Amino acid sequence: EVTLVESGGGSVQSGGSLRLSCIASRSTHDTYCMSWFRQAPGKEREGVASVDSDGRTVYADSVKGRFTISRDNAKNTVWLQMNNLKQEDTALYSCAAGGHRDCANTGWGGPLPQYEYRFWGQGTQVTVWS
């Protein structure tokens, strides 16, 4: 079992920045792939970005050039640096862990589907106002 705890959400003006953190309780083969998802009210959850243990990354088109995902394997921590935030970025952001060995392949066009992830955090709310 792996527990994921997110932090760093908040309310920020459009154009501002936030940095989300996700700490995993331990490192296993199921934390090889770490991703951020988000769900806005009335919408389906969508993948935002993924990073594997080798540091490879993939992003959803909607956040490319604005968001950066990174991780520190020794600290079991993943971050999501979000810059130039827009109102449409408002959502509950959740961290997910899975064992897919090719999850950060840019050929996927973004993070893998939710069913590829075994563990999920509770989420942290991000609200962007104009």
Secondary structure, DSSP 8 states (H G I E B T S, - for coil): ---EEEE--EEEETT--EEEEEEESS--GGGSEEEEEEE-TTS--EEEEEEETT--EEE-GGGTTTEEEEEEGGGTEEEEEE-S--GGG-EEEEEEEE--TTTT-GGGSSS--GGG--EE---EEEEEE-
